[in-house]
């Protein structure tokens, strides 16, 4: 848009012209501000000073709509399966020279590359958007507003996109989301803006100066499932067949699974995920296993490792046996780690 500043010169024929003018840069000046520029021209007729010729020019500052929507931190937002009200944060900043409202819209990507890598392959459920009403940078029960009201020039506010993660999502799944903000007048009405083709007036025009020159801005973030991923396997080996007497060391090299033999079970828990698994409890109901009896001479052991094949070491933890159930609590299992529960039975 062309400037409203009109340079006025006093209507006189002057032998000399001296200008004394002040200037103003209106980019950060509030809309509707009057900018006045005074001019004074001193001159003589012959050697006699004459009354200076003066004039003044005043114009109003137009309204410049300029704002940004930006992901709060340039990293993905980690979530876990079955997480309710997972949230990611954006910042809306009003760099306009007027107070504005903003409508907010959350949307989801569909099968494209997400902002922080990986391919979007799921949608969060119950997608919603809320404004950080109390300014604590945390989505909580106080955040109920779904649009921004009266955001002052140079002010910012955080906005949360919120959703639920299904329990079926697995480690590495990605859900991309987009926050779109649309600038509105401070009364919530739509903005009608002038264009470069619109002629200036003495009043205030509104100009979109944001990217795209449309009063709409957006940014993306993504939720990435980062969780423990446990697999369980149950190994068994005959440790002695007791053919040479119970508990003797004279068993053959390869004991057989005959009645009276002792069998060692090893329950192996592996975490192939990226987050530790905590409060891991293993239970094995021998009441559901016919033809074996718990070997009370061997105390169930936890937190061992697999040596090779179906052979495990008994860890330093202790399990228990009660009401036909062998159980044990494992220490936290970090990603890539293995924990075991080892116990023994006798074949009936």
Phi, psi and omega in degrees: 000141178287153182289148176280349186294120179246124182274116182254135179243137178300139185278078179218151173268115190241137175286339180213149181227124177235124181258140174224092187234145173261157180234161179218143177253116194267004186299322181256004182278140184297146180302144178081356178294132175278126175250116184251135180233120182257145177232141177225131181240115178264142179202170178233155167247111190069238178252009186259125177295138178249163177295130183299144173271132184229158171204168182217145178231133178230134173223159180263145178282130177287170179264123182252113181270111183212125181203168180228151169237124185219138171304138186293322178222139187277056178217157176290160179259114181286139177224168178236156178303142178070015178284129178262145179055043170293141184220147173234156194242137173238161176237124175257123182240126180267104176257018173286172176258029178208156175287135185227157164260162177219131168273151186232139180221123175263138176223168183242147175287167181220091171073017179253174178291129181282165185303320185255024177096163184081160181260130176302121183226008173204162176250138170287152182267156175056048183295128181217167177228138181219149177268140177289089189289327183257003174068023181265005176065018180228132176288123181213186185295343180283344186268094182243343182290139180248007174213164182262130183245124172055061175274117186288161175303138179067010177263154179232157175214145178273146180229136182252132164264127189236141177196173181252143179257129180294149180292346182274353180291148183241169183304131178094350176298146185231135174235112179272142179227154180231133172255125177245129177243137178241126181288138178229162171298161184292351173263007178088358180277161180291149180269130171257118186251150171283167177237178178296340180272353182277130180289148177290152172232177177283347179273198183261126171260156175250130183236131170281122179242007181281173176301126182090348178052044183226001180073019180231129179226154180208165172206164185241156169213179178211152171261131176239126180290120180230103192212170169285147178225101188263137168238144183237134174227151183239117181255156174215150174209146176278120182267335172195151181256356174061020178289339179254020180112138184300127174075007180279164179267008184266017177295154177295165182299323181242081181299151185249154182277067179261161175307136183093349180285156177259127181245133178258125174263141174232114176267118187254125178244119182244133176256106178263008181274190183255355180237152179295144170265126184244162179051047182275118180241128180253133178228135178229113183272102179287346176296342179266359182248104181288156169073018172225154177231135180301135179269099184286351179283348179242116180284127178308138184238140181243163172068032173271193180224165175273124179279304176190152178054238180253021181256127180237156171266147175279123181283184184277353179272162182240131175263195182212165176225123179204138178052043178069011181246125172269129182218161178193147177258126181267151174293165180307136182252108180288164177303131180087359182258164182231141173228154182227159167237124183242133174209171184231151175227165173246136177286127181291000000 
